[in-house]
Amino acid sequence: MRAWINRQSLLIDYTLSSLGRHGGRNLGLFAVYAGIVFVLASTMLFTHAIRREAKALLAHSPEVLLLKLKAGRHAYLTRADLDGLGRLRGVSKVEGRRWGYFFDSLAGANYTLMAPSAGSPDRGRIDVGDGVARTRGLAAGDTLSLRSAAGGLHAFTVGRVFSAESSLIAADLVLMNPSDWEAFFQLPDDVFTDAALSVVNPLEVKNVARKISDRLPEARVILREEVLRTYDSLFDWREGVLLALASMAAAAFGILAWSKASGLSADERREIGILKAIGWDTRDVLTMKLWEGALISGGAFAVGFLVAWAHVFHFEAALIAPVLKGWSVLYPRFILTPSIDAASLLTLGLLTILPYTLATLVPAWRAAATDPDQVMRGTE
């Protein structure tokens, strides 16, 4: 075993010196290789991490959401509707929610104006997400004026700005007092945008949804598991768009790898001929070339992956986030929790390391199996 280790150590040492003799070419190949791994790994890491964050947030969301429809359009729920839903067997809690969208023409962004049933700000005061505060340059104690659809100007004092940790769900949020919300949207105090239902037994969620549909045939019932599937589909689609673009660069690199497999340069063939002439056997040459491919591809994979890790988890994936998060004025700023999808990492490693490593063996075997004199003379 020790003899085998020593033999491999000497082969690696010679391989490194051989790579150094062709430093310019190998460095360019290494950089292109690492760049492709960087794009692919950044996409993989960001998508997996943001999907994981979304699932963690939605895990505490209501099991059932209810939207009332009238002639296929959104309609408001009433207190009578909520009372009826609360009497359904299996429903432990019904909460009517009051929220609406407001387009701020000054910032060119949409805000979500919500009046929570508990813990709402005092009249004339609002709590805002960090995206709203960043867009309008707000801090606690500042005044924010909003013009309602009716044309009236409403001035509010900022009570607090939500921390960046909550940006993923609260970047565009404006919390208002229920009375202020009613005055701003000119709505009565007994209507609700939608309802959130909690179910006692998670296994009975679909049965509860069926009962709601029977009671309110025009209502739209949204289950938490359906929201999770929607997020998965959304991120899969956006990840696919970015990977499709990256695949063009990968295809170009595949052509380069194929070119590598199609033959060796004159210097490389001469080097193999000299090694065979001084006593190396075919197995040694192939092992040396295998180490050469593994060092280049493995090193490029490691560098590309580490740079992608820093890009995603320390620099907020600045180069790819606009594609994967969507296009919006109020981009949520948040630090993702580092996480790795082992299956995706293994797949990426196999697709980037294995093909190039094996591609280096084909021309090396052809040269090593030829008479050394013919190889050195270039007549093989």
Steps between C-alpha positions, in 0.01 A plus 500: 500500500783738590672426167177582313459826689861599430452416132187716476675782685784498247253489208310798643825691547598437138147590381515835679836580344363401158199729547734782597694464175178579312384757752333750268281250320406309816428820691256617231332160497482504881341847504232410242427175684470675838278771348251244369494320835448838671187580297351153538583473872372853574167416339477172687595645840276806474195308380537233767554755778212730405265204452603379845430844650158513333407158636612600851285814486196328353522218755337736754242642262127410526401161367217650294447841337162606367427760234138585426410546133203661333453443125858376494634821656627567850232587757524587868416259777256611771484422870210267427724304262768469769248387762376230264855379428577488872216255556642246255615180666878475513565876484669626815542866407380744235673835453372760260787689340488852365760606248531666161753619243604861448717626215737776611562710189792681665693178559350306209430211734204309638445489876289253695284693746374277781290556811584216745228386736743509793805714571412770249661846526315793657290723276714720280803274536637224277767233513688444174724236348862576430434504123245781538732689734794459263302614196353808665796575731297455817598451862301475821326831569487613136176580319374306200222652289291276276227606259202266499306399190232753597758777475536578869846545650567295814802575717640236737784500752742209473500314830762239419686347207511121486847350514676360195454148641128523417560646153406181316136540611476865610705704252191664347278486809325797661308421820218743579235549765168342391326838511769655279479205259122539472530874439779456244314239293155638587368165622268415789625332816323168440669384178816292459731439206538128574493253787768278655377174649685274742407130500520282811614184321743554208369181341155658471609808304362376168171400662468847652575654159223289347254616768591864431443448127158351576407800718646766265500349148653811340779529757858419415659273760881499511683235702845555647637202308377659176688821582815296561461326163451837332823633649686186393369534145588870491857446615542196274391709199734788580786265577438333165522833316837579654633149449391512136714810454789341687468185289622694196825570682510138614451386140793715391711342770380156388640574155829593665501173695423305182789677331718390790390141449554504124877520522812626674729780399838420349675590827272274701553206263876556509490511882315168515747345255793609716333362813445163326861499378643548851297217647147618574235246411158573353332475841728772641425733209127448531515554878695821448243626246218396732653710777542788254131498410395453862718785626373746239134403519494437874691820577276705271191345659624579852590861413179559306287353778672697778466826307133416434452435874642841587299664221168356623538504877723805554422728203125427469544331158520844341563367146208256478249615764301729265423201277411257777320742732306673225490858381383751760580845634492371858754222492507333841849510647577200718784267586420141410580219741785296348377159386598241241291254305729195508335334200535811284861548611585140410330532162683825426831343598447195281393709200796737524789287631447155352462582126814711475704259710407208277548710187871533577551122499399423140780682313751411772426130459544526121838668541615269782410187303713612201872434462694779679726564202200555271337728757810717539549518122131589455441211259248302709 
